[in-house]
């Protein structure tokens, strides 16, 4: 169920109601100031060069107007500061005169909408964003402004009465920050509503005009032009509108994605007819905003071809402007045929068109493309062994493809002229090579190899000055900022699911988490891929599982890292530089990553991801089951509110949860298996924390899987749905983001994304004491946490806003049948659960004890799991030969010799036994 922000209410009659609203507004404004800092740049050229460079047009501008007549269009416009509304009619009249001579199919409609309240482009996420009031709206060429929505607007203009209100190039944190934020919000909404590659907005300050171009990297603002007579600004403004409506690529406006088509009425009807045939879960609800969908051509790197998908429901929308801007859609493969005039359905309807997930994002050039991770998983893991992992149907980095096409065109042009292509902004070989996007590896490729490997579109020459699916705006202003550029990528995921917070039955939740954990293990041990962002939205439950499939799976590999080959048996990472950047969704990150114990670089290990599994499960159980947290006797939702209320206290609250003298433990009435699982995991995670003479025991796959398997085999799971909605009334329940904390050599920090993610918690301060600024808090369900700010109820596989999910739990006898037997196959693939002991970071005093509880290389063969866990063959012999080699493969914790008496886990057991003996409370006890 989607959690909505609670209206701000006064604490008492003596406190004005708008006091709290003012605080909230200031927090939002502060967030935008952080978002815009160092991202607004003046274009390095004249206003006319701005138009010629950033708005390439197909039809030359007919510069044949009578200047006196042209400049007279704004004679009646007499702006006055504070009285903008009175000037709107004359301003709009002048703008309409500029475009009156355009042919009808290219003439935009211009009107004032300042009295209209405009919501966020997608209703499902509107409650996470403030409404806006655009001053002047510009339609698409040849289309009227009938519908008052972002889907009908191509450009927005904001007007102020005084020229002194021009906010550029002033600091975005100054008095004009709100004015810049207005333009930025409009640009963000245009980018999301239409899938624009770049959005243009115009600021009118008195008779001064500012043209601005926004993409997901930065904004470029043209030098000011004036509407006053004799200044030439009116001519330039008309030229701007002409270029904007006559794009060289595409058939709508400059900045629109030529691989995207807006949803027409015929396509909407086709989507509904296809869904009626297959009847996927909640399909009627998913078509409520089908008119806001779009048709995408998705480039497939494997085949070098594009495939059409009809995206009919937005499942996730990243509301941040300068970010990866991740969009996640439910989509259908477009099986229609083009008859030369229109797309028509095929007569053969024997094959059902099942929904897929389409994900698009703008990755940083310094980051590896997510498609590379999916290709590694596909290459290393045989299809029949793939378990608990999402599968990519097709996809590719269209920005890299387009860059290669652009680069090859320049190379051929240089070869013809025997000189390097001239460019006013990029003239050296080194600058030329910096436009290359190869993820985390920057190499100079041989042009001949490039031609053989790339798939070049049929045109001989790239038609634009610069690529548009790969941003270039930051480099135009400052080449040293190339790391801020982004590349556009799309992919199609075959697996569709729902968020953990819609589990229905708690046994399904446990099975889904267990299967996702198996998928995480498979990715690391076989493919050498570490996820590094195990979070609420990155684990999904399969919508309609069968006994032979997995019930939960991992997806969203944006922040993952991969080794050069399969990881070494001792789980050491050879190339550790890639793993030194600690990433994750803040509230689910391992304690050691949030607060390193010393100043040395922390390597993000699999054990850290395993701890994140616990925090994710804890979050869901506290909020969506009828659990009681003992010995305080409070509800799980109260405990969750206390733990995550204050970003700055996040680490200390989690640490206290694990190590308090009166430790907290969970009691779930009438659910003994889940109670047992939660407290067992609590014990295991608390034992990872070193103190005094105790080195701490790292988490292992075997130990955690044994805990899940033991619980799943227990009797006592509820037969009926035991999911409950979250009824928190606190204002801490916000979106999830990714907090990226770097502990690598200086100079790389600026390349990292998310160092200053804003928090939407009212009155909270930046989480600087532990080396990071936290992301916004997680929602009750934030499917598909694509590692950027989450904007509402979304998922990678069929999200719903229904208050009560409807799921069908398989018989208890099939509790573990969905996981195939795991062993080493003939090809040498490890398909069991080898014990990977992850080395804890300890001081000298505890190093010896850490070794005693250390690692053991996986055996030559592994038997299938049975009962509570996988026993390692010849374990006793191995321990006798080398005591240090005996890892905690049986799931038991192995502390050092000098363990302080009565650890927290032992206290929990005694408290549980005491409470059960006294007969107080109700329900089963662990």
Long-range contacts (C-beta under 8 A, 24 or more apart in sequence): 1-501, 1-502, 1-725, 1-726, 1-780, 1-781, 1-793, 1-801, 1-802, 1-803, 1-804, 2-124, 2-127, 2-779, 2-780, 2-781, 2-792, 2-793, 2-801, 3-726, 3-728, 3-733, 3-779, 3-780, 3-781, 4-127, 5-127, 5-128, 5-731, 5-733, 5-734, 6-729, 6-730, 6-731, 8-731, 8-762, 20-762, 23-762, 23-763, 24-762, 27-760, 27-761, 27-762, 27-763, 28-130, 28-760, 29-177, 29-178, 29-181, 30-758, 31-758, 31-759, 31-760, 32-177, 32-181, 32-184, 32-185, 33-172, 33-173, 33-177, 33-181, 34-756, 34-758, 35-184, 35-320, 35-321, 35-322, 35-758, 36-172, 36-177, 36-180, 36-181, 36-184, 36-219, 36-321, 36-322, 37-172, 37-173, 37-756, 39-172, 39-217, 39-218, 39-219, 39-322, 40-168, 40-169, 40-172, 40-180, 40-218, 40-219, 40-221, 41-218, 41-219, 41-220, 41-221, 41-473, 41-474, 41-477, 41-478, 42-168, 42-169, 42-220, 42-221, 42-222, 42-223, 42-477, 43-220, 43-221, 43-222, 43-223, 43-476, 43-477, 44-425, 44-476, 44-477, 45-424, 46-223, 47-211, 47-222, 47-223, 47-224, 47-225, 47-233, 47-236, 48-236, 48-239, 50-211, 50-213, 50-220, 50-222, 50-223, 51-211, 51-222, 51-236, 51-239, 51-240, 51-243, 52-243, 53-465, 53-476, 54-198, 54-213, 54-220, 54-254, 55-200, 55-240, 55-243, 55-244, 55-247, 55-254, 56-243, 56-247, 56-248, 56-249, 56-254, 56-463, 56-464, 56-465, 57-242, 57-243, 57-246, 57-247, 57-248, 57-254, 58-246, 58-247, 58-248, 59-242, 59-246, 61-239, 61-242, 61-243, 62-242, 63-235, 63-239, 65-235, 65-238, 67-235, 70-98, 70-234, 70-235, 70-238, 71-229, 71-230, 71-234, 71-235, 72-229, 73-97, 73-98, 73-234, 74-207, 74-227, 74-234, 75-229, 77-207, 77-227, 79-159, 79-160, 79-161, 79-162, 79-204, 79-206, 79-207, 80-161, 80-162, 81-160, 81-161, 81-162, 81-164, 81-165, 81-206, 82-161, 82-162, 83-161, 84-135, 84-159, 84-160, 84-161, 85-114, 87-159, 87-161, 88-112, 88-114, 88-135, 88-136, 88-159, 91-136, 91-159, 91-204, 92-136, 94-227, 95-136, 95-157, 98-234, 98-237, 98-238, 98-241, 99-238, 99-241, 99-245, 102-141, 102-241, 102-242, 102-245, 104-142, 105-141, 105-142, 106-141, 106-142, 106-245, 106-246, 107-141, 107-142, 107-245, 108-138, 108-139, 108-140, 108-141, 108-142, 108-143, 108-154, 108-155, 108-241, 108-245, 109-138, 109-139, 109-143, 109-144, 109-145, 110-136, 110-137, 110-138, 110-139, 111-136, 111-137, 111-145, 112-136, 112-137, 113-137, 113-145, 113-148, 116-148, 118-148, 118-149, 118-150, 118-189, 120-189, 120-319, 120-791, 121-149, 121-150, 121-151, 121-189, 121-192, 121-193, 121-292, 121-317, 122-192, 122-289, 122-292, 122-314, 122-317, 123-288, 123-289, 124-289, 124-314, 124-792, 124-793, 124-794, 124-801, 125-314, 125-317, 125-319, 125-791, 125-792, 125-793, 125-794, 126-792, 127-792, 128-319, 128-735, 128-791, 128-792, 129-319, 129-791, 130-185, 132-182, 132-185, 132-186, 132-189, 134-158, 134-186, 135-159, 136-204, 140-252, 140-253, 141-245, 141-252, 141-253, 149-193, 150-189, 150-190, 150-192, 150-193, 150-194, 151-193, 151-194, 151-262, 151-291, 151-292, 153-190, 153-193, 154-190, 154-194, 154-244, 154-252, 154-253, 155-190, 155-199, 155-200, 155-201, 155-202, 155-244, 155-253, 156-186, 156-187, 156-190, 156-201, 156-202, 157-201, 157-202, 157-203, 157-204, 158-182, 158-183, 158-186, 158-201, 158-202, 158-203, 158-204, 159-203, 159-204, 159-205, 160-203, 160-204, 160-205, 160-206, 161-206, 162-205, 162-206, 163-205, 163-206, 163-207, 163-208, 164-205, 164-206, 165-205, 165-206, 166-203, 166-205, 166-206, 166-208, 166-210, 166-224, 167-203, 167-205, 168-203, 168-210, 168-221, 168-224, 169-221, 179-203, 183-212, 183-214, 184-214, 184-219, 184-321, 187-212, 187-214, 187-219, 187-321, 188-214, 188-319, 188-320, 188-321, 191-215, 191-216, 191-321, 191-325, 192-317, 192-319, 192-325, 192-327, 193-292, 194-256, 194-257, 194-260, 194-262, 194-294, 195-257, 195-260, 195-294, 195-296, 195-327, 195-360, 196-255, 196-256, 196-257, 197-255, 197-256, 197-257, 197-468, 197-469, 197-488, 198-254, 198-255, 198-468, 198-473, 199-255, 200-244, 200-254, 200-255, 202-240, 207-233, 209-233, 209-237, 211-240, 213-255, 213-473, 214-321, 215-471, 215-473, 215-486, 216-321, 216-322, 216-323, 216-324, 216-325, 216-362, 216-471, 216-486, 217-322, 217-362, 217-471, 217-473, 217-474, 217-484, 217-485, 217-486, 218-322, 218-471, 218-473, 218-474, 218-477, 218-484, 219-473, 220-473, 220-476, 220-477, 248-463, 248-464, 249-463, 249-464, 249-468, 255-468, 257-469, 259-296, 259-297, 259-299, 259-306, 259-398, 260-294, 260-295, 260-296, 260-297, 261-294, 261-295, 262-294, 262-295, 263-290, 263-291, 263-292, 263-293, 263-294, 263-295, 263-310, 263-312, 266-342, 266-343, 267-293, 267-295, 267-310, 267-343, 268-293, 268-312, 270-310, 270-336, 270-345, 271-310, 271-312, 271-332, 273-345, 274-332, 274-353, 275-332, 275-355, 277-349, 277-352, 277-353, 278-352, 278-353, 278-354, 278-355, 280-354, 280-355, 280-496, 280-543, 280-798, 281-498, 281-543, 281-544, 281-798, 281-800, 282-798, 282-800, 282-802, 283-355, 285-800, 285-801, 285-802, 286-312, 286-313, 286-330, 286-798, 286-800, 287-312, 287-313, 288-313, 289-313, 289-314, 293-329, 295-334, 296-331, 296-358, 296-360, 296-490, 298-358, 298-394, 298-395, 298-396, 298-490, 298-491, 298-492, 299-395, 299-396, 299-398, 299-401, 299-490, 300-394, 300-395, 300-396, 301-371, 301-375, 301-395, 301-396, 301-397, 302-394, 303-394, 304-455, 307-333, 307-334, 307-394, 307-492, 308-333, 308-334, 309-333, 309-334, 309-356, 309-358, 309-492, 310-334, 311-358, 314-794, 315-357, 315-783, 315-784, 315-794, 315-795, 315-796, 315-798, 315-799, 316-537, 316-783, 316-784, 316-786, 316-790, 316-791, 316-794, 316-795, 316-796, 316-799, 317-791, 317-792, 317-794, 318-786, 318-788, 318-789, 318-790, 318-791, 319-735, 319-789, 319-791, 320-788, 320-789, 323-362, 323-753, 323-788, 323-789, 324-361, 324-362, 324-363, 324-364, 324-486, 324-558, 324-753, 324-786, 324-787, 324-788, 325-361, 325-362, 325-788, 326-359, 326-360, 326-361, 326-558, 326-784, 326-786, 326-787, 326-788, 327-359, 327-360, 327-361, 328-357, 328-358, 328-359, 328-784, 328-786, 328-794, 328-795, 328-796, 329-357, 329-358, 329-359, 330-355, 330-356, 330-357, 330-358, 330-496, 330-798, 331-355, 331-356, 331-357, 331-358, 331-492, 332-356, 354-496, 355-496, 355-798, 356-393, 356-492, 356-493, 356-494, 356-496, 357-492, 357-493, 357-494, 357-495, 357-496, 357-796, 357-797, 358-490, 358-491, 358-492, 358-493, 359-490, 359-491, 359-492, 359-493, 359-784, 359-786, 359-796, 360-488, 360-489, 360-490, 360-491, 361-488, 361-489, 361-558, 361-786, 361-788, 362-399, 362-471, 362-486, 362-487, 362-488, 362-489, 363-397, 363-486, 363-487, 363-489, 363-558, 364-483, 364-484, 364-485, 364-486, 364-751, 364-753, 365-437, 365-439, 365-470, 365-482, 365-483, 365-485, 365-486, 365-487, 366-439, 366-440, 366-483, 366-751, 367-439, 367-440, 367-558, 367-753, 368-439, 368-440, 368-561, 368-562, 369-397, 369-400, 369-439, 369-487, 369-489, 370-489, 370-491, 370-556, 370-557, 370-558, 370-560, 371-395, 371-396, 371-397, 371-489, 371-491, 372-439, 372-562, 373-529, 373-557, 373-560, 373-562, 374-491, 374-557, 376-527, 376-528, 376-529, 376-562, 377-523, 377-527, 377-529, 379-527, 380-526, 380-527, 380-528, 380-566, 381-522, 381-523, 381-526, 381-527, 381-829, 382-827, 382-829, 385-522, 385-526, 385-825, 385-829, 385-831, 386-522, 387-515, 387-518, 387-519, 387-522, 387-550, 387-819, 387-820, 388-515, 388-516, 388-517, 388-518, 388-519, 388-520, 388-522, 388-550, 388-552, 388-553, 388-554, 389-519, 389-522, 389-523, 389-553, 389-554, 389-555, 390-493, 390-494, 390-495, 390-540, 390-553, 390-554, 390-555, 390-796, 391-493, 391-494, 391-495, 392-491, 392-492, 392-493, 392-494, 393-491, 393-492, 393-493, 393-494, 394-491, 394-492, 395-489, 395-490, 395-491, 395-492, 396-489, 396-490, 396-491, 397-437, 397-487, 397-488, 397-489, 398-469, 398-488, 398-489, 398-490, 399-437, 399-467, 399-469, 399-470, 399-486, 399-487, 399-488, 399-489, 400-437, 400-438, 400-470, 400-487, 401-454, 401-455, 401-469, 402-462, 402-467, 402-468, 402-469, 402-470, 403-435, 403-436, 403-437, 403-467, 403-469, 403-470, 403-487, 404-450, 404-454, 404-456, 405-454, 405-456, 405-457, 405-462, 405-467, 406-462, 406-464, 406-466, 406-467, 407-435, 407-436, 407-450, 408-447, 408-450, 408-451, 408-454, 408-456, 408-462, 409-460, 409-461, 409-462, 410-462, 411-447, 412-461, 413-461, 425-475, 425-476, 426-475, 426-479, 431-475, 431-479, 434-475, 434-479, 434-482, 435-472, 435-475, 435-482, 437-470, 437-485, 437-487, 440-578, 483-750, 483-751, 493-555, 493-796, 493-797, 495-540, 495-542, 495-553, 495-555, 495-796, 495-797, 496-543, 496-796, 496-797, 496-798, 497-540, 497-541, 497-542, 497-543, 497-552, 497-553, 497-795, 497-796, 497-797, 497-798, 498-540, 498-541, 498-543, 498-783, 498-795, 498-797, 498-798, 498-799, 498-800, 498-805, 499-536, 499-537, 499-540, 499-541, 499-781, 499-782, 499-783, 499-793, 499-795, 499-799, 500-536, 500-539, 500-540, 500-541, 500-552, 500-616, 500-620, 500-781, 501-536, 501-620, 501-623, 501-624, 501-726, 501-780, 501-781, 502-541, 502-723, 502-781, 502-800, 502-802, 502-805, 502-807, 503-541, 503-620, 503-624, 503-723, 503-805, 503-807, 504-721, 504-723, 504-805, 504-806, 504-807, 504-809, 505-717, 505-718, 505-720, 505-721, 505-722, 505-723, 505-807, 505-809, 506-621, 506-625, 506-668, 506-671, 506-674, 506-717, 506-718, 506-722, 506-723, 507-673, 507-674, 507-712, 507-717, 507-718, 507-809, 507-812, 507-815, 508-541, 508-551, 508-807, 508-809, 509-541, 509-617, 509-620, 509-621, 510-673, 510-674, 510-677, 510-708, 510-711, 510-712, 511-551, 511-552, 511-712, 511-815, 511-818, 512-539, 512-540, 512-541, 512-542, 512-551, 512-552, 513-539, 513-552, 513-613, 513-616, 513-617, 513-708, 514-551, 514-552, 514-705, 514-708, 514-709, 514-712, 514-819, 515-550, 515-551, 515-552, 515-553, 515-818, 515-819, 516-550, 516-552, 516-553, 516-554, 516-613, 517-610, 517-613, 517-701, 517-704, 517-705, 517-708, 518-550, 518-705, 518-819, 519-550, 519-553, 519-554, 520-554, 520-606, 520-609, 520-610, 520-613, 521-701, 521-705, 521-833, 523-554, 524-567, 524-606, 524-836, 525-566, 525-567, 525-701, 525-830, 525-834, 525-836, 526-566, 526-829, 526-830, 527-562, 527-566, 528-562, 528-563, 528-564, 528-565, 528-566, 528-567, 529-557, 529-560, 529-561, 529-562, 529-563, 530-560, 530-561, 530-562, 530-579, 530-604, 530-605, 530-606, 530-609, 531-557, 531-559, 531-560, 531-609, 532-559, 532-560, 532-561, 532-579, 532-583, 532-584, 532-604, 532-609, 533-558, 533-559, 533-560, 533-583, 533-584, 533-585, 533-738, 533-785, 533-787, 534-584, 534-588, 534-609, 534-612, 534-613, 534-616, 535-584, 535-585, 535-588, 535-612, 535-616, 535-736, 535-778, 535-785, 536-585, 536-588, 536-616, 536-619, 536-620, 536-736, 536-778, 536-781, 536-782, 536-785, 537-585, 537-736, 537-781, 537-782, 537-783, 537-784, 537-785, 537-786, 537-790, 537-794, 537-795, 537-796, 538-585, 538-784, 538-785, 539-616, 540-783, 540-784, 540-795, 540-796, 540-797, 541-807, 542-797, 543-797, 543-798, 544-808, 545-810, 545-818, 546-810, 546-818, 547-810, 547-814, 547-817, 547-818, 548-817, 548-818, 549-818, 550-818, 550-819, 551-818, 555-784, 555-796, 556-784, 556-785, 556-786, 556-787, 556-796, 558-786, 558-787, 559-583, 559-584, 559-738, 559-740, 559-787, 561-604, 567-836, 569-834, 569-857, 569-858, 570-855, 570-857, 571-605, 571-606, 571-836, 571-837, 571-838, 571-839, 571-855, 572-839, 573-603, 573-605, 576-601, 576-603, 577-744, 579-603, 579-604, 579-605, 580-604, 580-742, 580-743, 580-744, 581-740, 581-741, 581-742, 581-743, 581-744, 581-748, 581-752, 582-608, 582-740, 582-741, 582-742, 582-743, 583-738, 583-739, 583-740, 583-741, 583-787, 584-608, 584-612, 584-738, 584-739, 585-736, 585-737, 585-738, 585-739, 585-775, 585-778, 585-785, 585-787, 586-647, 586-650, 586-736, 586-737, 586-738, 586-739, 586-767, 586-772, 586-774, 586-775, 587-615, 587-619, 587-644, 587-650, 587-736, 587-774, 587-775, 587-777, 587-778, 588-612, 588-615, 588-616, 588-619, 588-778, 589-615, 589-739, 591-651, 591-654, 591-655, 591-658, 591-689, 592-841, 593-741, 594-650, 594-651, 594-654, 594-741, 594-770, 594-772, 595-651, 595-770, 595-771, 596-743, 596-771, 597-690, 597-841, 598-841, 600-841, 601-743, 601-744, 602-743, 602-841, 605-698, 605-838, 605-839, 606-701, 606-836, 606-838, 607-688, 607-698, 607-699, 607-700, 607-838, 607-840, 610-699, 610-700, 610-701, 610-704, 611-685, 611-688, 611-699, 613-704, 614-681, 614-682, 614-684, 614-685, 615-654, 617-678, 617-681, 618-678, 618-681, 619-778, 621-666, 621-668, 621-674, 621-678, 622-666, 623-726, 623-728, 623-780, 624-723, 624-724, 624-725, 624-726, 624-780, 625-668, 625-671, 625-674, 625-722, 625-723, 625-724, 626-668, 626-669, 626-722, 626-724, 627-666, 627-667, 627-668, 627-678, 628-666, 628-667, 628-668, 628-669, 628-921, 629-664, 629-665, 629-666, 629-667, 630-664, 630-665, 630-666, 630-667, 630-911, 630-912, 630-915, 631-662, 631-664, 631-911, 631-915, 632-664, 636-666, 637-726, 637-727, 637-728, 639-664, 640-728, 641-728, 641-730, 641-732, 644-732, 644-777, 644-778, 645-730, 645-732, 646-732, 646-761, 646-764, 647-759, 647-761, 647-764, 647-765, 647-767, 647-774, 647-777, 648-764, 648-765, 648-766, 648-767, 648-769, 650-767, 650-774, 651-770, 655-689, 658-682, 658-685, 658-686, 658-689, 658-904, 659-686, 659-689, 659-691, 659-904, 660-904, 661-907, 662-907, 663-904, 663-905, 663-907, 663-908, 663-911, 665-908, 665-911, 665-912, 665-926, 667-912, 667-915, 667-921, 667-923, 667-925, 667-926, 668-923, 668-924, 669-921, 669-922, 669-923, 669-924, 670-716, 670-718, 670-922, 670-923, 670-924, 671-716, 671-717, 671-718, 671-722, 671-923, 671-924, 672-714, 672-715, 672-716, 672-924, 672-925, 672-926, 673-711, 673-712, 673-714, 673-715, 673-716, 673-717, 674-711, 674-717, 675-924, 675-925, 675-926, 676-710, 676-711, 676-714, 676-926, 677-707, 677-708, 677-710, 677-711, 678-926, 679-908, 679-912, 679-926, 680-707, 680-710, 680-711, 680-926, 681-707, 682-905, 682-908, 683-893, 683-904, 683-905, 683-908, 684-893, 686-903, 686-904, 686-905, 687-893, 687-895, 687-903, 687-905, 688-840, 690-840, 690-842, 690-846, 691-900, 692-898, 692-900, 693-845, 693-846, 693-849, 693-896, 693-898, 693-899, 693-900, 694-846, 694-849, 694-895, 694-896, 694-898, 694-899, 694-900, 694-903, 695-840, 695-842, 695-846, 695-847, 695-849, 695-850, 695-853, 695-895, 695-896, 696-840, 696-842, 696-846, 696-850, 697-840, 697-853, 697-888, 697-893, 697-894, 697-895, 698-837, 698-838, 698-839, 698-840, 698-853, 699-838, 700-835, 700-836, 700-837, 700-838, 700-887, 700-888, 700-889, 701-833, 701-834, 701-835, 701-836, 702-833, 702-834, 702-835, 702-869, 702-870, 702-888, 702-889, 702-890, 702-891, 703-869, 703-888, 703-889, 703-891, 703-892, 703-893, 705-833, 705-865, 705-869, 705-870, 706-868, 706-869, 706-890, 706-891, 707-891, 709-816, 709-865, 709-867, 709-868, 709-869, 710-867, 710-868, 712-815, 712-816, 713-815, 713-816, 713-867, 713-868, 716-924, 717-812, 721-804, 721-805, 721-807, 723-804, 723-805, 725-780, 725-803, 725-804, 726-780, 728-780, 731-761, 731-762, 732-761, 732-777, 733-777, 733-778, 733-779, 733-780, 734-759, 734-760, 734-761, 734-776, 734-777, 734-778, 734-779, 735-760, 735-775, 735-776, 735-777, 735-778, 735-779, 735-782, 735-789, 735-790, 735-791, 735-792, 736-775, 736-776, 736-777, 736-778, 736-779, 736-782, 736-785, 736-789, 736-790, 737-775, 737-776, 737-787, 737-788, 737-789, 737-790, 738-775, 738-785, 738-787, 738-788, 739-767, 739-772, 739-773, 739-774, 739-775, 740-772, 741-771, 741-772, 754-788, 757-789, 821-864, 821-865, 822-862, 822-864, 822-865, 822-870, 823-861, 823-862, 823-863, 823-864, 824-860, 824-861, 824-862, 830-858, 830-862, 831-862, 832-862, 832-863, 832-864, 832-865, 832-870, 833-862, 833-865, 833-869, 833-870, 834-858, 834-859, 834-862, 834-872, 835-872, 835-887, 835-888, 835-889, 837-887, 837-888, 846-896, 848-896, 849-895, 849-896, 849-897, 849-898, 850-896, 851-884, 852-883, 852-884, 852-894, 852-896, 852-897, 853-887, 853-888, 853-894, 853-895, 853-896, 854-884, 854-885, 854-887, 855-885, 855-887, 856-885, 856-886, 856-887, 856-889, 857-885
